[in-house]
Amino acid sequence: MSLWKRISSHADCEARMAAYYDEKGLFDLRLCLAAWIEDRIMSEQITPNSAEQLERVALKFNEDLQQKLLSTRTASDQALKYRVVELCTQIQRTSALELYTHLRGGLQKELQLATEKSVATPGPSMPLSPYNMNNPSGYMDPSEMMAVQPAVGAGLGVIHNALGTAKVELFEIEHQILQYFNEFSACGNSLKMLVQNYSYMLNSTGSPNPEEAFKCLMTEKAAIVTALCRSYICYEPLQELIISELNNWRRQQALAGNGAPFQESTLDQIQRCFELLESFIGHLLAAVKETLRVHLVNDEPELNNLLERVRGAQKNLVCAAFIVDKQPPQVMKTNTRFAASVRWLIGSQLGIHNNPPTIECIIMSENQANRFVTRGTQMDSTLAGQSSGEIQNCSSTMEYQQNNHIFSASFRNMQLKKIKRAEKKGTESVMDEKFALFFYATTTVNDYQIRVWTLSLPVVVIVHGNQEPQSWATITWDNAFADIVREPFAITDRVTWAQLSVALNTKFGSSTQRALTRDNLDFLFEKLQRDERSDYITWNQFCKEPLPDRNFTFWEWFFAIMKLTKDHLMGMWKASCIMGFINKAKAQDDLMRSATGIGTFLLRFSDSELGGVTIAYVNEYGSVTMLSPWTARDFQILNLADRIRDLHMLRWLHPSDTNGVPQERDRAFGEFYSARDGTNEPKAGYVRSTLHVQVRNAIGDNGSIIGTPQHPIPSPPQDSSMSMGNLQNSTIMHL
């Protein structure tokens, strides 16, 4: 349950906080963006420890707040649009520091009130709050908060103690569910006795004191209704918390699409909680219905209201439990086989496994998914006609595994045959267009229908391999920065460098098996940054606008390097033999400062050519020479390590680790050299040939070779030699 929802459930608390926020005219803002404000402030990674830092944090919050309000203005609700305009005007009248500290102080007051209420009233304890799920390291240390208390007025130091510092443990939630379930079960005997007494009253004649008997029944029923209401009050936040945990799991699943570590097995624990909750809410629903049958008065609004709330909670639980546990490929090529699977986390609780439903799948465009999700489009038999494409093998019957209680449907052999695309606007391309697989089913339980559906993560549909780079830009950005609960497929168009650097590091590290260094990331930030005053990177900077003086974007350049490293350089990259991300000027400066002098070299990724790696080295004249870049085509002929072995002027590898020391060339690259021992004899009538790389004189006046041995080199037989220069004519290869 959200913090504000807890506060608003108590009229006295709500009135106190409304008065507090109205002091600055911020009450409407607190109501409109309740969840966003809580998540944004409570999950902050930065602890302000000075007035200056607090000012920066406040300005950043104000900027994010305005961005959030602007994105909300796109909603179709005209009343909401008007309200958002008013809020934008209101916050512009308030200084960033004043607004931020007042909201922050308000959250502290809310937490204190909620803690007091949780102690006074049976219910889940505050440490079960989900607000620290995205910040496993915890919130603000109270001792740190004291440094800025004068500026903040009332800080959030209490958060550290009230909410705890560790991620919610599922076994604790499971224990809490069982505890409340057992407490609820205790009223079962009372309900049974009430039903018996009610039946006796209806069937008896000539009771000596019917009025007293009726009063007793009313008292018994009132006590049971109170117990049922208390049980639901205990149950509701636990359901919200488990659904929040599931959404957190789905968020981690999206990040795993970018290569982040992912504990899929956590889903089994979440399912256990779903099963317990379903059992709890099922028994609670039966008890409420049974209590209603004891009909003592005509109007029972409290009990009828409870019945509707319990029914709604059960429906939400059952629908939320239907998820995609194995995602389809997010860059999907037409006429290519792929797989996916869905899972229903309620297991055997409702008995659906006895008559398992068939799951159908269609592909939806962004507009179709948006209409369905936000406008409540009814799921009916015409849904199949709303597909944006044609998928083969798009249905599968659910199967129940008794040993592990997994109830799932696997789609092992799907294939997208056709796709219908939306009309493009402006600079949009097919690689920007997001779709999703829509899985749905209808089944019957106890004479009422259950309709469930779920969407996969967004996918981009391509027809040719050259569309992959930009498609992965769309998917990488969405996986990294989208909220799981959103209007499909709403996504911010700018993020902080701190956020983007994590995404780039995750993507590159998972693909090449070595993370980027701080220096690497600083270099990438330099390439991306357009405005030195802003820490934000926009979508256009990321993958739409060409880099300065180049005809390709940042993402095209980054993706090409990532692919080159994965396909041809992974071993050397993992061994830290490749510095990679460093600009030409810094490479020259580092080499000129090197203590090993002539023959010192490093490997850097090319700024001018996509998917290129170049060697910079200190030549025999004491200046730095840069070789023209080699690309994947070159490494298909001869690998990088063998090329380095052939260039005798390369003697010392400049360390890619600033704390390291130069390594002798053969020690650094020896394990990556290919064997040249001549053990495989050539066929009769043929002369053996080998590939060698040499570098022309930088001046190019006489074609002499720099760095080759000083003793005479015998010329190979004329019929078995030739030279091959690359496009820039900076290297030659002898066969």
C-alpha positions in Angstrom: 0.0 0.0 0.0 1.4 3.4 -0.9 2.3 5.8 2.0 -0.4 8.3 1.0 -3.0 5.6 0.8 -2.2 4.6 4.4 -2.5 8.2 5.5 -5.7 8.9 3.6 -7.3 5.8 5.2 -7.3 7.7 8.5 -9.3 10.9 8.4 -7.3 12.6 11.2 -4.0 11.9 9.5 -5.2 13.1 6.1 -6.5 16.3 7.6 -3.2 17.0 9.4 -1.2 16.4 6.2 -3.6 18.3 4.0 -3.1 21.4 6.2 0.7 20.9 6.1 0.9 20.7 2.3 -1.6 23.6 1.9 0.9 25.9 3.7 2.8 26.0 0.4 -0.1 25.2 -1.9 1.2 21.7 -2.6 -1.7 19.5 -1.5 -3.0 19.0 -5.1 0.5 18.1 -6.2 0.8 15.5 -3.4 -2.5 14.0 -4.5 -1.8 14.0 -8.2 1.7 12.5 -8.1 1.5 10.6 -4.8 3.3 7.4 -5.9 5.9 9.3 -8.0 6.8 11.7 -5.2 7.3 8.8 -2.7 9.3 6.7 -5.1 11.4 9.6 -6.3 12.4 11.0 -2.9 12.6 7.8 -0.9 14.8 6.0 -3.5 17.4 8.8 -3.9 20.9 7.6 -4.2 22.5 11.0 -3.2 22.6 12.1 0.5 22.9 15.9 0.6 25.6 16.9 3.1 25.9 20.6 2.4 23.7 23.5 1.5 25.2 23.6 -2.0 24.5 19.9 -2.6 21.0 20.2 -1.2 20.4 23.0 -3.7 21.6 20.8 -6.6 19.4 17.9 -5.4 16.4 20.2 -5.2 17.0 21.7 -8.6 17.3 18.1 -10.1 14.1 17.1 -8.3 12.3 20.2 -9.7 13.5 19.5 -13.2 12.3 15.8 -13.0 9.0 17.0 -11.5 8.3 19.3 -14.4 9.2 16.6 -16.9 6.8 14.2 -15.2 4.0 16.8 -15.3 4.7 17.5 -19.0 4.5 13.8 -19.8 1.2 13.6 -17.8 -0.3 16.3 -20.0 -0.4 13.8 -22.9 -3.2 12.0 -21.1 -6.6 11.8 -22.9 -8.4 12.9 -19.7 -9.2 16.6 -20.4 -9.9 17.3 -16.7 -6.5 15.9 -15.8 -4.8 18.0 -18.4 -6.3 21.1 -17.0 -5.3 20.2 -13.5 -1.7 19.5 -14.6 -1.5 23.0 -16.2 -2.6 24.4 -12.9 0.1 22.4 -11.1 2.8 23.5 -13.5 1.9 27.1 -12.8 1.9 26.5 -9.1 5.3 25.0 -8.8 6.8 27.8 -10.9 5.8 30.1 -8.1 7.7 28.1 -5.6 11.5 28.0 -5.4 13.0 24.6 -6.1 14.6 24.3 -2.6 11.4 25.4 -0.8 9.2 22.9 -2.8 11.7 20.0 -2.4 12.3 20.4 1.4 8.6 20.9 2.1 7.7 17.7 0.3 10.6 15.9 1.9 9.5 17.1 5.3 6.0 16.0 4.6 7.0 12.5 3.8 8.8 12.3 7.2 5.6 13.4 8.9 3.6 10.9 7.0 6.0 8.1 7.9 5.8 9.0 11.6 1.9 9.0 11.5 1.8 5.7 9.6 4.2 4.2 12.1 2.1 5.3 15.0 -1.1 3.9 13.3 0.6 0.6 12.5 1.5 0.2 16.2 -1.9 1.2 17.4 -3.8 -1.0 14.9 -3.2 -4.6 14.0 -1.7 -4.7 10.5 1.5 -5.2 8.6 4.5 -3.5 10.1 6.2 -0.6 8.4 9.4 -2.6 7.4 7.3 -4.3 4.8 6.9 -1.1 2.8 8.0 -1.6 -0.8 9.6 1.9 -1.2 13.2 0.7 -0.9 13.1 -2.0 -3.5 15.2 -0.2 -6.0 17.7 0.9 -3.4 19.1 -2.2 -1.7 21.8 -0.2 -0.1 19.2 1.7 2.0 18.2 5.3 2.4 19.7 8.2 4.2 21.7 7.6 7.4 20.4 9.6 10.3 23.9 10.9 11.2 24.3 12.1 7.6 21.0 13.7 7.6 21.9 15.8 10.7 24.4 17.7 8.5 21.6 19.3 6.5 18.9 19.4 9.1 19.1 23.2 9.4 18.6 23.6 5.6 16.0 20.9 5.3 13.9 21.8 8.3 12.6 18.3 8.8 14.5 15.6 6.9 13.8 11.9 6.2 16.2 10.4 8.7 13.3 8.5 10.1 13.0 6.6 6.8 16.1 4.6 7.6 14.6 3.3 10.8 11.0 3.2 9.8 11.4 1.3 6.5 14.6 -0.6 7.1 17.6 -0.7 4.8 17.3 -4.2 3.2 15.1 -5.3 0.4 11.9 -7.0 1.4 12.4 -10.6 2.2 9.8 -12.9 0.7 9.9 -15.4 3.4 9.0 -12.6 5.9 6.0 -11.7 3.8 5.1 -15.4 3.6 5.3 -15.6 7.4 3.1 -12.5 7.7 0.5 -14.0 5.4 0.3 -17.2 7.3 0.1 -15.3 10.6 -2.9 -13.2 9.5 -4.5 -16.2 7.8 -4.3 -18.1 11.1 -5.8 -15.2 12.9 -8.6 -15.1 10.4 -9.2 -18.8 10.7 -9.8 -18.4 14.4 -13.2 -16.7 13.7 -14.3 -19.8 11.7 -15.8 -21.5 14.8 -17.6 -18.3 15.7 -19.1 -18.1 12.2 -20.1 -21.7 12.4 -21.9 -21.1 15.7 -23.6 -18.0 14.3 -25.0 -20.0 11.4 -26.2 -22.7 13.7 -27.9 -20.3 16.1 -29.5 -18.4 13.1 -30.8 -21.7 11.7 -32.2 -22.6 15.2 -33.9 -19.3 15.5 -35.6 -19.6 12.1 -36.8 -23.1 12.7 -37.8 -22.9 16.4 -41.3 -22.1 17.5 -42.3 -20.7 20.8 -38.9 -19.4 21.9 -39.2 -18.2 25.5 -37.2 -14.9 24.7 -37.0 -14.2 21.0 -35.9 -10.6 21.4 -33.0 -11.6 23.6 -32.0 -14.3 21.1 -32.1 -11.8 18.2 -29.9 -9.3 20.1 -27.4 -12.1 20.8 -27.3 -13.0 17.1 -26.8 -9.3 16.2 -23.9 -9.0 18.7 -22.3 -12.3 17.4 -22.7 -11.1 13.8 -21.3 -7.7 14.5 -18.2 -9.2 16.1 -17.7 -11.5 13.1 -18.1 -8.6 10.7 -15.5 -6.6 12.6 -13.2 -9.6 12.5 -13.7 -10.0 8.8 -13.0 -6.4 8.1 -9.9 -6.5 10.2 -8.7 -9.6 8.3 -9.2 -7.7 5.0 -7.4 -4.7 6.3 -4.5 -7.0 7.1 -4.7 -8.8 3.8 -4.9 -5.8 1.4 -1.4 -4.3 1.9 0.1 -7.8 1.7 -1.5 -8.4 -1.7 -0.3 -5.0 -2.9 3.2 -5.7 -1.6 3.4 -9.1 -3.4 2.1 -7.6 -6.7 4.8 -4.9 -6.2 7.4 -7.6 -5.7 6.2 -9.3 -8.9 6.5 -6.0 -10.7 10.0 -5.7 -9.3 10.8 -9.1 -10.7 9.4 -8.1 -14.1 11.5 -5.0 -13.9 14.6 -7.1 -13.3 13.5 -9.3 -16.2 13.5 -6.2 -18.5 17.0 -5.2 -17.2 18.1 -8.8 -18.0 17.2 -8.0 -21.6 20.1 -5.6 -21.5 22.3 -8.3 -19.9 21.9 -7.5 -16.2 22.1 -10.4 -13.7 18.7 -12.0 -13.1 17.5 -14.4 -10.4 14.6 -16.1 -12.2 14.2 -18.5 -9.3 12.7 -15.7 -7.2 9.5 -16.3 -9.1 9.0 -19.6 -7.3 9.0 -17.7 -4.0 6.6 -15.1 -5.3 4.3 -17.9 -6.5 4.3 -19.4 -3.0 3.0 -16.0 -1.7 0.4 -15.8 -4.5 -0.9 -19.2 -3.6 -1.1 -18.3 0.1 -2.9 -15.1 -0.7 -5.3 -16.8 -3.0 -6.2 -19.3 -0.3 -6.6 -16.5 2.2 -8.8 -14.3 0.0 -10.8 -17.4 -1.2 -11.7 -18.4 2.4 -12.3 -14.7 3.3 -14.8 -14.4 0.4 -16.6 -17.6 1.5 -16.8 -16.3 5.0 -18.3 -13.0 3.9 -20.9 -14.7 1.8 -21.8 -17.0 4.6 -22.1 -14.1 7.0 -24.5 -12.4 4.5 -26.7 -15.4 4.6 -27.4 -14.7 8.3 -30.0 -12.1 7.3 -31.0 -10.2 10.4 -31.5 -6.7 8.9 -32.5 -5.4 5.5 -29.6 -3.1 4.8 -26.0 -4.1 5.5 -23.8 -1.6 3.7 -20.6 -2.4 5.6 -20.8 -6.1 4.8 -21.9 -5.6 1.2 -19.1 -3.1 0.7 -16.6 -5.6 2.1 -18.0 -8.3 -0.3 -17.3 -6.1 -3.3 -13.8 -5.2 -2.0 -12.9 -8.9 -1.4 -14.2 -9.9 -4.8 -12.2 -7.1 -6.5 -9.1 -8.1 -4.6 -9.4 -11.7 -5.6 -9.9 -10.7 -9.3 -6.9 -8.4 -9.2 -4.8 -11.2 -7.6 -5.8 -13.8 -10.2 -5.2 -11.4 -13.1 -1.9 -10.1 -11.8 -0.6 -13.7 -11.4 -0.7 -14.2 -15.2 2.7 -13.2 -16.6 5.2 -13.9 -19.4 8.0 -15.8 -17.6 10.1 -16.5 -20.8 10.2 -13.4 -23.0 10.3 -13.6 -26.8 13.3 -12.1 -28.6 12.9 -8.4 -28.4 14.4 -7.8 -31.8 12.3 -10.1 -33.9 13.0 -11.0 -37.5 10.1 -12.0 -39.7 10.0 -15.7 -40.9 12.4 -16.7 -38.0 11.4 -19.2 -35.4 11.2 -18.1 -31.8 9.9 -19.2 -28.4 8.1 -17.8 -25.3 6.1 -19.0 -22.4 3.5 -17.7 -19.9 2.9 -18.8 -16.3 0.0 -18.5 -14.0 1.3 -18.1 -10.4 -1.9 -19.4 -8.7 -0.9 -23.0 -9.5 -3.7 -25.3 -8.5 -5.5 -23.0 -6.1 -8.6 -22.4 -8.2 -8.7 -25.9 -9.7 -8.1 -24.4 -13.2 -5.4 -27.0 -13.8 -8.1 -29.7 -13.9 -9.5 -28.2 -17.1 -6.5 -26.2 -18.4 -7.3 -23.3 -20.7 -5.7 -22.7 -24.1 -3.6 -19.6 -24.3 -3.8 -17.5 -27.5 -1.2 -15.0 -28.8 -1.4 -12.1 -31.1 1.0 -9.2 -31.8 -0.2 -5.7 -30.9 1.1 -2.3 -32.0 1.8 0.4 -29.5 -1.5 2.1 -30.4 -3.5 -1.1 -30.1 -2.0 -2.0 -26.8 -2.5 1.5 -25.5 -6.2 1.5 -26.4 -6.7 -1.9 -24.8 -4.9 -1.1 -21.6 -5.9 2.5 -20.9 -9.4 2.5 -22.3 -10.5 -0.9 -20.9 -11.3 -2.5 -24.2 -13.3 -5.7 -23.6 -11.5 -8.9 -24.4 -13.8 -10.9 -26.6 -13.9 -13.3 -29.5 -13.0 -10.5 -32.0 -9.6 -9.9 -30.4 -7.9 -12.2 -32.8 -8.9 -9.9 -35.6 -7.1 -7.0 -33.9 -3.6 -8.5 -34.5 -1.0 -6.4 -36.2 0.5 -9.4 -37.8 0.3 -13.0 -38.6 1.9 -15.5 -36.1 2.1 -19.2 -36.8 1.7 -21.7 -33.9 0.2 -19.0 -31.7 -1.8 -21.1 -29.3 -0.8 -23.5 -26.5 -2.6 -25.4 -23.8 -1.5 -24.8 -20.2 0.2 -27.7 -18.4 0.5 -28.3 -14.7 3.6 -29.8 -13.2 2.7 -31.6 -9.9 6.2 -31.7 -8.6 6.9 -27.9 -8.6 3.3 -26.5 -9.0 4.3 -24.7 -12.2 1.2 -24.0 -14.3 2.4 -22.7 -17.7 2.0 -22.7 -21.5 5.1 -22.9 -23.7 5.2 -21.6 -27.3 8.2 -23.4 -28.7 7.8 -22.9 -32.5 6.2 -19.5 -33.2 7.0 -17.6 -36.3 6.0 -14.1 -37.4 5.0 -14.3 -41.0 3.6 -10.7 -41.6 3.5 -7.4 -39.8 1.3 -4.4 -40.2 3.1 -1.1 -39.6 1.7 2.2 -38.5 2.1 5.3 -40.7 5.4 7.0 -39.8 5.7 10.6 -38.6 8.6 12.9 -39.0 11.9 11.1 -38.6 10.4 7.9 -37.3 11.6 4.6 -38.7 10.5 1.0 -38.5 13.3 0.5 -35.9 11.5 2.9 -33.6 8.2 1.2 -33.8 7.4 -1.0 -30.8 5.1 -4.0 -30.7 4.3 -6.6 -28.0 3.0 -10.1 -27.9 -0.4 -10.2 -26.2 -1.2 -13.5 -24.5 -4.8 -14.1 -23.3 -7.2 -16.8 -22.1 -10.7 -17.3 -20.9 -11.7 -20.0 -18.4 -14.6 -20.8 -16.1 -14.4 -21.3 -12.3 -17.4 -22.0 -10.2 -19.8 -20.9 -12.9 -18.1 -17.5 -13.5 -15.7 -16.6 -16.2 -12.1 -15.5 -15.7 -10.4 -13.5 -18.4 -6.7 -13.0 -18.1 -4.1 -11.3 -20.4 -0.6 -10.1 -20.3 1.8 -8.3 -22.6 5.4 -9.3 -23.3 8.2 -6.7 -23.1 8.3 -4.5 -26.2 9.7 -6.0 -29.4 10.9 -4.4 -32.6 10.2 -6.2 -35.8 12.8 -6.2 -38.6 13.1 -7.9 -42.0 16.9 -7.5 -42.5 20.0 -7.8 -40.4 21.1 -4.2 -41.2 18.1 -3.0 -39.1 19.5 -4.6 -35.9 21.6 -1.8 -34.5 18.9 0.9 -34.4 16.4 -1.7 -33.2 18.6 -2.6 -30.3 18.9 1.1 -29.5 15.1 1.2 -29.1 15.0 -2.0 -27.0 18.0 -1.1 -24.8 16.6 2.3 -24.0 13.1 0.9 -23.2 14.5 -2.0 -21.0 16.7 0.4 -19.1 14.3 3.3 -18.4 10.7 2.2 -18.7 8.3 1.6 -15.8 6.7 -1.8 -15.8 3.3 -0.3 -15.0 2.8 2.3 -17.7 0.7 3.3 -20.7 2.2 1.1 -23.5 4.9 1.9 -24.4 5.5 5.3 -22.8 9.1 6.1 -22.1 11.1 9.2 -21.2 13.1 10.9 -23.9 15.9 11.9 -21.7 17.8 10.5 -18.7 20.7 11.4 -16.5 24.2 10.3 -17.5 24.3 8.3 -14.2 21.4 6.3 -15.4 22.6 5.9 -19.0 26.1 4.9 -17.9 24.7 2.0 -16.0 22.8 0.8 -19.0 25.8 1.1 -21.4 28.1 -0.6 -18.9 25.5 -3.4 -18.4 25.0 -3.9 -22.1 28.7 -3.8 -23.1 29.8 -5.9 -20.1 27.3 -8.7 -20.7 28.2 -8.8 -24.4 32.0 -8.8 -24.0 32.3 -10.3 -20.5 34.3 -7.3 -19.1 32.8 -4.2 -17.6 33.8 -0.7 -18.7 36.2 1.3 -16.5 35.6 4.7 -15.1 37.9 6.2 -17.7 35.9 4.4 -20.4 32.7 5.8 -19.1 34.1 9.3 -18.9 35.2 9.1 -22.5 31.7 8.0 -23.6 30.1 10.9 -21.7 32.4 13.3 -23.6 31.2 11.8 -26.9 27.5 12.1 -25.9 27.5 15.4 -24.1 26.2 18.4 -26.1 25.6 20.9 -23.3 28.2 21.1 -20.6 25.7 22.6 -18.2 23.4 19.6 -18.4 23.8 16.2 -16.9 21.0 14.8 -19.1 21.3 12.8 -22.3 18.4 12.8 -24.7 17.1 10.0 -27.0 18.2 12.0 -30.0 21.7 12.4 -28.7 21.8 8.7 -28.0 20.8 7.3 -31.3 19.4 9.9 -33.7 21.8 12.8 -34.1 25.2 12.1 -35.9 28.3 12.6 -33.8 30.1 15.9 -34.5 32.0 15.7 -37.9 30.7 12.1 -38.4 28.0 10.5 -40.5 27.0 8.0 -37.8 25.3 8.3 -34.4 26.7 7.5 -30.9 24.7 4.2 -30.7 25.8 3.1 -34.2 29.4 3.7 -33.2 29.0 2.0 -29.7 27.1 -1.0 -31.1 29.7 -1.6 -33.9 32.5 -1.6 -31.3 30.5 -4.0 -29.0 29.9 -6.4 -31.9 33.6 -6.2 -33.0 34.8 -6.9 -29.5 32.4 -9.8 -29.0 33.2 -11.5 -32.3 36.9 -10.9 -32.6 38.5 -9.3 -29.6 36.8 -10.8 -26.5 39.8 -12.7 -25.1 42.1 -9.7 -25.3 39.4 -7.4 -24.0 38.8 -9.6 -21.0 42.5 -9.8 -20.4 42.7 -5.9 -20.3 45.0 -5.9 -23.3 42.8 -3.3 -25.1 42.3 0.2 -23.7 39.6 0.8 -26.2 37.7 3.9 -25.2 40.2 6.7 -25.3 40.5 9.6 -27.6 43.4 10.2 -29.9 44.8 13.2 -28.1 44.9 11.4 -24.7 46.3 8.3 -26.3 49.2 10.4 -27.7 49.8 12.1 -24.4 49.8 8.9 -22.4 52.2 7.2 -24.7 54.6 10.2 -24.8 54.6 10.2 -21.0 55.3 6.5 -20.8 58.6 5.5 -19.1 59.2 2.6 -21.6 59.5 5.1 -24.5 60.1 3.8 -28.0 58.0 0.7 -28.9 55.3 1.4 -26.3 51.8 1.0 -27.8 48.1 0.8 -26.9 45.0 -0.3 -28.7 42.1 2.1 -29.0 38.7 2.0 -30.8 38.5 4.1 -33.8 36.6 7.4 -33.7 36.3 7.7 -37.4 35.4 4.2 -38.6 32.5 2.0 -37.4 33.7 -1.1 -35.7 37.4 -0.3 -36.0 40.4 -0.8 -33.7 43.7 1.0 -34.2 47.2 0.8 -32.7 49.0 3.9 -31.5 52.7 3.5 -30.7 55.9 5.5 -30.0 58.0 5.2 -33.2 61.8 5.2 -33.5 61.8 9.0 -33.7 60.1 9.3 -30.4 56.8 10.5 -31.8 53.4 8.7 -31.9 52.2 6.9 -35.0 48.6 5.8 -35.5 47.8 2.9 -37.7 44.7 3.0 -39.9 41.9 1.1 -38.2 41.3 -2.6 -38.7 37.7 -3.9 -38.8 36.0 -7.3 -38.7 36.8 -7.9 -42.4 40.5 -7.7 -41.6 40.2 -10.0 -38.6 38.5 -12.7 -40.7 41.8 -12.8 -42.6 44.2 -12.6 -39.7 43.4 -12.0 -36.0 44.6 -9.0 -34.0 47.1 -10.8 -31.9 48.9 -12.3 -34.9 49.0 -8.8 -36.5 50.6 -7.4 -33.4 53.2 -10.3 -33.3 54.3 -9.4 -36.8 54.9 -5.7 -36.0 58.3 -5.9 -34.3 58.3 -2.2 -33.4 55.6 -2.9 -30.9 57.5 -3.8 -27.7 55.6 -2.7 -24.6 51.8 -2.7 -24.1 50.8 0.5 -22.3 48.5 -0.6 -19.4 44.8 -0.1 -19.8 44.6 -0.2 -16.0 46.0 3.1 -14.6 47.4 1.2 -11.6 49.1 -1.4 -13.8 52.6 -1.4 -15.4 53.6 -1.9 -19.0 53.8 -5.5 -20.2 56.2 -7.0 -22.7 54.3 -7.6 -25.9 54.6 -11.4 -26.1 53.7 -11.8 -22.5 50.5 -9.8 -23.0 49.4 -11.3 -26.2 51.2 -14.7 -26.3 48.2 -16.8 -25.3 46.2 -15.3 -28.3 48.8 -16.0 -31.0 48.0 -18.7 -33.6 50.3 -21.6 -34.1 52.8 -21.3 -36.9 54.8 -24.5 -36.5 54.4 -25.9 -40.0 53.2 -29.3 -38.8 50.5 -29.5 -41.4 52.4 -30.4 -44.6 51.1 -28.7 -47.8 49.6 -30.8 -50.6 52.0 -32.2 -53.2 52.8 -29.6 -55.9 52.0 -26.6 -53.6 54.3 -24.2 -51.8 53.4 -23.2 -48.2 52.4 -19.6 -47.6 51.7 -17.6 -44.4 50.2 -14.2 -43.7 52.4 -11.5 -42.1 51.7 -7.8 -41.4 54.2 -5.0 -41.8 53.9 -1.2 -41.7 55.2 1.1 -44.4 57.4 4.1 -43.5 55.1 6.8 -42.2 56.6 9.2 -44.7 56.0 6.7 -47.5 59.1 7.9 -49.5 60.8 4.6 -50.2 58.5 1.9 -49.0 60.9 0.9 -46.2 59.6 -1.0 -43.2 59.7 0.6 -39.7 60.6 -1.6 -36.8 61.7 -4.7 -38.8 64.8 -6.6 -37.8 68.1 -4.9 -38.8 69.7 -8.0 -40.3 69.0 -8.8 -43.9 65.8 -10.5 -44.7 65.9 -13.1 -47.5 63.3 -12.6 -50.2 60.7 -15.3 -50.5 60.4 -17.1 -53.8 58.8 -14.8 -56.3 56.1 -17.3 -57.2 54.7 -17.4 -53.7 54.7 -13.8 -52.5 52.5 -10.8 -52.9 51.7 -7.7 -50.9 48.3 -6.5 -50.0 47.6 -3.0 -48.6 44.5 -2.0 -46.8 42.4 0.9 -48.0 44.5 3.5 -46.3 47.7 1.9 -47.4 49.2 2.1 -43.9 49.9 -1.6 -43.6 51.0 -4.3 -46.0 50.6 -8.1 -45.6 53.0 -10.6 -47.0 52.0 -14.1 -48.0 
